[in-house]
């Protein structure tokens, strides 16, 4: 039995060149499909030992450059207007806040002293309370959309808040629990004025 191509060629509907062209196209299509199915060899990687020192040096330099940019940004925020400071600090707090996760029955009240001396509390999970007492987290104030709010954030975020708005750091172990240095000078006793 003849295939369709042979029948069309015999009937004179197509030429031999046209049949050859179709067969060549089918062969190249099959070759491409076969090539896609075969696993590709993995590219050769340079020896790690040679690149490790350069990679480490580049990574350290990148981190240093980023930290310099961040310090410059903090210095700019210190001098910026209140609205820019409020917006920046609010963004940091909302992004990295630790106390607004799902509150469970295990949550506890964490008491702190507000700026005006009043005692307030936040409801936090036990692991957040542990982070606060160990100093890996801190309690800060920030300007929320409805006024001053308080939140628990990681220590590095609190350090940044402290640079921009030192008065907003409410609790950070090793910082707020230290007593301010006392003056070594004693007040002078009133001097007697000799009678004239």
C-alpha positions in Angstrom: 0.0 0.0 0.0 1.3 3.4 -0.9 1.3 6.3 1.5 -0.4 9.5 0.7 2.7 11.3 -0.6 3.4 8.5 -3.1 -0.3 8.6 -4.3 -0.2 12.3 -4.7 3.2 12.1 -6.6 1.8 9.3 -8.9 -1.3 11.3 -9.6 0.8 14.3 -10.5 -0.7 16.6 -7.9 2.7 17.3 -6.3 6.3 17.3 -7.6 9.2 15.2 -6.2 10.8 18.4 -5.0 7.7 19.3 -2.9 7.6 15.8 -1.4 11.4 16.0 -0.6 10.9 19.4 1.1 8.1 18.1 3.3 10.1 15.0 4.3 13.1 17.2 5.2 11.0 19.5 7.3 9.4 16.5 9.1 12.9 15.0 9.8 14.3 18.3 11.2 11.1 18.7 13.4 11.7 15.2 14.8 15.3 15.9 15.5 14.4 19.1 17.4 11.9 17.2 19.5 14.4 14.5 20.3 17.0 17.1 21.2 14.5 18.8 23.6 13.9 15.4 25.4 17.6 14.7 26.0 19.0 16.2 29.2 21.3 19.1 28.6 24.8 18.9 30.0 25.3 21.2 33.0 27.6 24.1 32.4 31.0 23.8 33.8 31.6 25.9 37.0 34.9 27.4 37.8 36.6 26.0 40.9 35.0 27.4 44.0 38.3 27.8 45.8 39.5 30.3 43.3 36.4 32.4 43.5 35.7 32.2 47.2 38.1 35.0 48.3 36.9 37.3 45.5 33.2 36.5 46.2 33.7 37.1 50.0 35.6 40.4 49.3 32.9 41.6 46.9 30.1 40.6 49.4 31.8 42.5 52.2 32.3 45.5 50.0 28.7 45.5 48.9 27.5 45.2 52.5 29.7 48.0 53.6 28.5 50.2 50.7 24.9 49.4 51.6 25.5 50.2 55.3 27.0 53.6 54.3 24.0 54.4 52.1 21.7 53.5 55.0 23.6 55.6 57.5 23.4 58.5 55.1 19.6 58.0 54.7 19.2 57.9 58.5 21.2 61.1 58.8 18.9 62.7 56.2 15.8 61.5 58.1 17.2 63.0 61.3 17.2 66.4 59.7 14.0 65.9 57.7 10.5 67.2 58.6 8.3 65.4 61.0 5.9 64.1 58.3 8.8 62.4 56.4 10.1 60.9 59.7 6.7 59.7 60.7 6.2 58.1 57.3 9.6 56.4 57.3 9.3 55.0 60.8 5.7 53.9 60.2 6.9 52.0 57.2 9.7 50.2 59.1 7.4 49.3 61.9 4.5 48.0 59.8 6.9 45.9 57.7 8.8 44.3 60.6 6.3 44.4 63.4 6.5 41.3 65.7 3.4 41.9 67.9 0.6 42.0 65.4 0.7 38.3 64.5 -2.2 36.0 65.3 -2.9 36.3 69.0 -3.5 33.0 70.7 -4.8 32.0 74.2 -1.1 31.8 75.3 -0.7 35.5 74.8 0.3 37.6 77.8 0.2 41.3 78.7 3.6 43.0 78.4 3.6 46.2 80.6 5.7 49.2 79.7 6.0 52.9 80.7 4.7 55.4 78.2 6.4 58.8 77.5 4.1 60.5 79.9 4.9 58.1 82.8 1.7 56.1 82.5 1.8 52.3 82.5 0.4 50.7 79.5 0.5 47.2 78.0 0.6 45.3 74.7 -0.7 41.8 74.3 2.1 39.6 72.9 2.8 36.0 72.4 5.3 34.3 74.8 8.1 34.2 72.2 7.7 37.9 71.6 7.9 38.5 75.3 11.0 36.4 75.5 12.6 38.4 72.6 11.8 41.6 74.5 13.4 40.4 77.7 16.5 39.0 76.0 17.0 42.2 74.0 16.6 40.8 70.5 13.4 42.9 70.1 12.4 46.3 71.4 9.3 48.4 72.1 9.0 51.6 70.1 6.4 54.3 69.6 5.5 55.5 66.1 3.1 57.8 64.6 0.2 55.6 63.3 -2.6 56.9 61.2 -4.6 57.7 64.4 -1.9 59.1 66.6 1.0 57.6 68.6 1.0 53.8 68.7 3.4 51.3 70.2 4.8 48.1 68.6 7.4 45.4 69.1 10.1 45.4 66.4 13.4 43.6 65.9 16.4 45.3 67.6 18.0 46.6 64.4 14.7 48.4 63.5 14.6 49.9 67.0 18.2 51.1 66.6 17.2 52.9 63.3 14.1 54.4 65.0 16.4 55.6 67.8 18.6 57.4 65.4 15.7 59.3 63.8 13.5 59.7 66.8 15.4 58.9 70.1 12.3 59.8 72.1 10.3 57.0 70.5 12.4 54.1 71.9 10.4 52.8 74.9 12.2 49.6 75.9 15.4 48.0 74.7 17.4 45.9 77.1 20.8 47.3 77.5 19.7 50.8 76.5 16.6 52.0 78.2 17.2 50.0 81.4 20.6 51.8 82.0 20.5 54.7 84.4 21.7 58.0 83.0 25.2 58.9 84.2 25.2 60.9 87.4 27.1 64.1 87.5 30.4 64.0 89.5 30.0 67.7 90.3 28.2 68.5 93.5 26.0 71.5 93.7 27.8 74.4 95.2 26.9 75.4 98.7 25.6 78.9 99.0 28.4 81.3 99.9 28.1 83.6 102.7 28.3 87.2 101.8 30.5 89.1 104.3 28.7 92.0 106.0 29.7 95.5 104.8 
